[in-house]
Amino acid sequence: MASSGAAANLWVLLGLGIAGVLLAARRLRRPARPDHGAFVARLELLPPPQPPPPQAPHPLTGLCFAIADALHVSGYITSFGSLEWAKTHNAEVLTSSVVSALVDGGAICVGKTVIDEMAYRYFDTPTNPAAPDRVPGGCSSGSAVAVAGGMVDFALGIDSIGGVRIPGAYCGVLAFRPSHAVVSNSGVIPVAPSLDTIGWFAKDPSVLHRVGHLLLRLPYAGIRQPRIFYIADDCFELSKIPARRLTQVVTKSVEKLFGRQVRHVNLENYLSSRISSLGNYSNGHKNGDSKFPLLLALCNSMISLHKQEFKDKHMEWINSVKPAVDARIVSDLSEDGDSDIDGCQNVRKEARSALSGLLKDDGILVIPTALGCPPKLNAKELSSESYNSQTLRLLSLASMSGCCQVSIPLGTHDKCPISVSLIARHGGDRFLLDTTQTMYTTIQEQVEILAKSSVSSKQAMNEEAAEAAKEKGNAAFKEKQWQKAVNFYTEAIKLNGKVATYYSNRAAAFLELTSYRQAEADCTSAIELDSKSVKAYLRRGTAREMLGYYKEAVDDFNHALVLEPMNKTAGVAINRLKKLFP
């Protein structure tokens, strides 16, 4: 049987997937750091000399990158995010094969970045450059922060159960998780080998593409257009961002670029008859989880596999060194009983087969990358079993199937980065990278269009509501309900503060309430918006007369006569004031 939802919460704490977000909650105030706290070590690995002409230069010439501190570099200790780990391990003799490949390809490696640690009390979590009061993500957040902060052109990270995808989404950068086992893990500390991948971050889609081609060892070939896009409607029901805000951008981009419609799919229904092994991984659908039982079961099997493989790799060291980790983590790792690894592997095979059957060679599945905006540093949801379980459900699709996935930023919502993910079949990495590069500019254009239309739509709604409030104020004024009229005019001003009439009308109500200073101030605001408002000059003149500002009152009445020479109210007021104060 699979572990319960508490296991999901455990692994968020442990920081080997989307974990580490809890660490951010413990640091509500931090001093500013020039590198946003992204790096644990600075270094410089230089590429070989350029080949002589007419040979082409190295493909990554001019780029610099950073690596998560789980990848080995010769001569450096890989700390795995833990001081105890660093103290008990020697400097590495060999450099990770992916790091060597990138350096040989012309890029400069400039440092190692923060990853979630087992001894988390000794390491700080990076600051999210895109939203400093929000968490930067999980496992490979240091690499995501280095890219988002403009310190490197791209960076490598570890993604087992979301360690690249979530930081990319939360920091507003591109994040690519390749198909399982297509990029070498040689020279990388394993977390859960059946789930581990080396992913990468970039701001520029062409950089993401160039890095991918080198790491995947892809020969250059023609770009294959996607045949079909599937919008996973049930996955978007999990999102806390309005689904239309995410899906409309993709839908419009697909229509513009490829001249075709997207299709909608319910993954629960599609996968339910194709992953029979998931029956053993239901936890009773507690905590309101019964709405998506299959995705929950897929998440549970992922957590079970992740935990067991991590124990197999590192429990001996933990028992020997007894590092200063959270007591609940030690307790959970020490529990008797092993997970059903064979059952988990069957789920992986069936999940891969099911998604391959849906997507084939030229299909794309569209899902939310995360539940919504990055949580605040002190958010209660970070320790919520339900929140973490829902997030892990979205991540389990690619993790358990081994499919490739890319997280694409879609601008902001409530001033925080949001994103959407595209998934292609296992082995469809070139296709997904090509599709991302083809679509990225159009997607960002659609993001801008949607943002402008949203502002225009909201503005129009506010203007309409303001007019309605003004009419209610007029009705209340006619009924001599002066305070009620003031309240309605105030509502109109809050909705649209650029209409002189709203201020002038409220001034009239203030005059009836003998609130002369408020009336004067409102008339001044109305005149600033409309210098030809006769009523505003008349009402301000009246307010100033009542306040004893007779000269200023005469000036206002005179100005009203200039605008409207036959205005009797202004003429009478001037004559009255001149008789009283010649």
KAURSUL-V191018 format. One record per backbone hydrogen bond with DSSP energy under -1.0 kcal/mol. NH is the residue of the N-H (numbers start at 0). CO is the residue of the C=O. If there is no record, write none. Layout:
BEGIN
nh:NH co:CO
nh:NH co:CO
END
This chain:
BEGIN
nh:1 co:279
nh:6 co:3
nh:8 co:4
nh:9 co:5
nh:10 co:6
nh:11 co:7
nh:12 co:8
nh:13 co:9
nh:14 co:10
nh:15 co:10
nh:19 co:11
nh:23 co:19
nh:24 co:20
nh:25 co:22
nh:26 co:23
nh:35 co:32
nh:37 co:34
nh:39 co:111
nh:40 co:111
nh:42 co:109
nh:44 co:108
nh:54 co:51
nh:59 co:104
nh:60 co:57
nh:62 co:59
nh:64 co:107
nh:65 co:153
nh:66 co:110
nh:68 co:112
nh:69 co:67
nh:70 co:67
nh:71 co:186
nh:74 co:91
nh:75 co:72
nh:79 co:68
nh:81 co:78
nh:85 co:81
nh:86 co:82
nh:87 co:83
nh:91 co:75
nh:95 co:71
nh:96 co:185
nh:99 co:95
nh:100 co:96
nh:101 co:97
nh:102 co:98
nh:103 co:99
nh:104 co:100
nh:105 co:102
nh:106 co:101
nh:107 co:62
nh:108 co:44
nh:109 co:64
nh:111 co:40
nh:112 co:66
nh:113 co:37
nh:115 co:138
nh:119 co:117
nh:121 co:118
nh:126 co:35
nh:133 co:130
nh:134 co:374
nh:138 co:16
nh:139 co:162
nh:140 co:137
nh:141 co:113
nh:143 co:139
nh:144 co:140
nh:145 co:141
nh:146 co:142
nh:147 co:143
nh:148 co:144
nh:149 co:146
nh:150 co:145
nh:151 co:145
nh:152 co:63
nh:153 co:63
nh:154 co:200
nh:155 co:65
nh:156 co:198
nh:158 co:196
nh:165 co:161
nh:167 co:163
nh:168 co:164
nh:169 co:165
nh:170 co:166
nh:172 co:167
nh:173 co:201
nh:174 co:406
nh:175 co:199
nh:176 co:404
nh:179 co:401
nh:181 co:178
nh:187 co:184
nh:188 co:69
nh:194 co:191
nh:195 co:191
nh:198 co:156
nh:199 co:175
nh:200 co:154
nh:201 co:173
nh:207 co:203
nh:208 co:204
nh:209 co:205
nh:210 co:206
nh:211 co:207
nh:212 co:208
nh:213 co:209
nh:214 co:210
nh:215 co:211
nh:217 co:212
nh:226 co:361
nh:227 co:361
nh:229 co:363
nh:230 co:262
nh:231 co:365
nh:232 co:230
nh:232 co:264
nh:235 co:231
nh:236 co:232
nh:239 co:370
nh:244 co:241
nh:246 co:242
nh:247 co:243
nh:250 co:246
nh:251 co:247
nh:252 co:248
nh:253 co:249
nh:254 co:250
nh:255 co:251
nh:256 co:252
nh:257 co:253
nh:258 co:254
nh:262 co:228
nh:264 co:230
nh:269 co:265
nh:270 co:266
nh:271 co:267
nh:273 co:270
nh:274 co:270
nh:277 co:274
nh:278 co:275
nh:279 co:276
nh:280 co:277
nh:288 co:285
nh:291 co:288
nh:295 co:291
nh:296 co:292
nh:297 co:293
nh:298 co:294
nh:299 co:295
nh:300 co:296
nh:301 co:297
nh:302 co:298
nh:303 co:299
nh:304 co:300
nh:305 co:301
nh:306 co:302
nh:307 co:303
nh:308 co:304
nh:309 co:305
nh:310 co:306
nh:311 co:307
nh:312 co:308
nh:313 co:309
nh:314 co:310
nh:317 co:313
nh:318 co:314
nh:319 co:315
nh:320 co:316
nh:321 co:317
nh:324 co:322
nh:329 co:325
nh:330 co:326
nh:331 co:327
nh:332 co:328
nh:333 co:329
nh:334 co:331
nh:340 co:338
nh:343 co:339
nh:344 co:340
nh:345 co:341
nh:346 co:342
nh:347 co:343
nh:348 co:344
nh:349 co:345
nh:350 co:346
nh:351 co:347
nh:352 co:348
nh:353 co:349
nh:354 co:350
nh:355 co:351
nh:356 co:352
nh:357 co:353
nh:358 co:354
nh:359 co:355
nh:363 co:227
nh:364 co:422
nh:365 co:229
nh:366 co:420
nh:376 co:132
nh:378 co:375
nh:381 co:378
nh:382 co:379
nh:383 co:380
nh:387 co:383
nh:388 co:384
nh:389 co:385
nh:390 co:386
nh:391 co:387
nh:392 co:388
nh:393 co:389
nh:394 co:390
nh:395 co:391
nh:398 co:394
nh:399 co:395
nh:400 co:396
nh:401 co:397
nh:404 co:176
nh:405 co:421
nh:406 co:174
nh:407 co:419
nh:409 co:417
nh:412 co:415
nh:415 co:412
nh:417 co:410
nh:419 co:407
nh:420 co:366
nh:421 co:405
nh:422 co:364
nh:423 co:403
nh:427 co:424
nh:431 co:427
nh:432 co:428
nh:433 co:429
nh:434 co:430
nh:435 co:431
nh:436 co:432
nh:437 co:433
nh:438 co:434
nh:439 co:435
nh:442 co:438
nh:443 co:439
nh:444 co:440
nh:445 co:441
nh:446 co:442
nh:447 co:443
nh:448 co:444
nh:449 co:445
nh:450 co:446
nh:451 co:447
nh:452 co:448
nh:453 co:449
nh:454 co:450
nh:455 co:451
nh:456 co:452
nh:457 co:453
nh:458 co:454
nh:459 co:455
nh:460 co:456
nh:461 co:457
nh:462 co:458
nh:463 co:459
nh:464 co:460
nh:465 co:461
nh:466 co:462
nh:467 co:463
nh:468 co:464
nh:469 co:465
nh:470 co:466
nh:471 co:467
nh:472 co:468
nh:473 co:469
nh:474 co:470
nh:475 co:471
nh:476 co:472
nh:477 co:473
nh:478 co:474
nh:479 co:476
nh:480 co:475
nh:481 co:479
nh:484 co:480
nh:485 co:481
nh:486 co:482
nh:487 co:483
nh:488 co:484
nh:489 co:485
nh:490 co:486
nh:491 co:487
nh:492 co:488
nh:493 co:489
nh:494 co:490
nh:495 co:491
nh:503 co:499
nh:504 co:500
nh:505 co:501
nh:506 co:502
nh:507 co:503
nh:508 co:504
nh:509 co:505
nh:510 co:506
nh:511 co:507
nh:512 co:508
nh:513 co:510
nh:514 co:509
nh:515 co:513
nh:518 co:514
nh:519 co:515
nh:520 co:516
nh:521 co:517
nh:522 co:518
nh:523 co:519
nh:524 co:520
nh:525 co:521
nh:526 co:522
nh:527 co:523
nh:528 co:524
nh:529 co:525
nh:532 co:529
nh:533 co:531
nh:536 co:532
nh:537 co:533
nh:538 co:534
nh:539 co:535
nh:540 co:536
nh:541 co:537
nh:542 co:538
nh:543 co:539
nh:544 co:540
nh:545 co:541
nh:546 co:542
nh:548 co:543
nh:549 co:547
nh:552 co:548
nh:553 co:549
nh:554 co:550
nh:555 co:551
nh:556 co:552
nh:557 co:553
nh:558 co:554
nh:559 co:555
nh:560 co:556
nh:561 co:557
nh:562 co:558
nh:563 co:559
nh:566 co:563
nh:570 co:566
nh:571 co:567
nh:572 co:568
nh:573 co:569
nh:574 co:570
nh:575 co:571
nh:576 co:572
nh:577 co:573
nh:578 co:574
nh:579 co:575
nh:580 co:576
END
